[in-house]
């Protein structure tokens, strides 16, 4: 699973996920992409689960790019622990997704195969997504 190798600080504040994606909002590496329509968080497990769904469907053909990285730690306090006594330990990492962000890209497969692979992957994700193709001349 994806997670940062090192961090300057172990814990991070919650923050607010606002705005739309201005970077990473076009298909840059492959021919087809899976683009987010909603905003939300993708855990490292969800990213990996969707990647496996794509890989299994395209089998040996194609090259896949993951365009998001889970670099935000989410902390949890243990069950049945009283309030206070500090912030809990980081349990997992998430990638914050804004509308318009390309999550996966693929090249080397037909459009029909890419559409079906991304449909299977989208079922693993908690966001609404759409299929996009590279613009001519990019």
Phi, psi and omega in degrees: 000154181279135169195156182297143177289316179219151174225145177294319178233139183290323187245154183221150177287160185299311180072180179232133180266095184238169175079182177245160182290121175257338175247146180071030182251009176233158176285114188251328187252315184261195177262331182229153181218162174248113187251140179285141174254328180260171171255152179169199180238141172246125176281163178301324179294319179294319179299316181292320180297316178292322178299318178296320179299317178295311183301319182293325182284320182276351179055237187274343184277155171085160177233134185247138173243135171261116187266001178237154179225131180281099184243003180256120180282140175246124184259152177222144171271150179298162179294146175059038176250136182292160179297155179089200180060031172087175182278148180290175180277151176298127182258322181203173182242147179230157170253127177276127186245129174258159176302137179097354182282131175279125185264314179230152172226155181215148177218155176090011177228164179287163180296322181297316180295318179296317179300315181292319179298316180289330176295317178295320180293320182298330178293338180272350187256148182274011182243156169281139182227168177221155179273133178229151177244156179296138177287145179295132181094001178256000000 
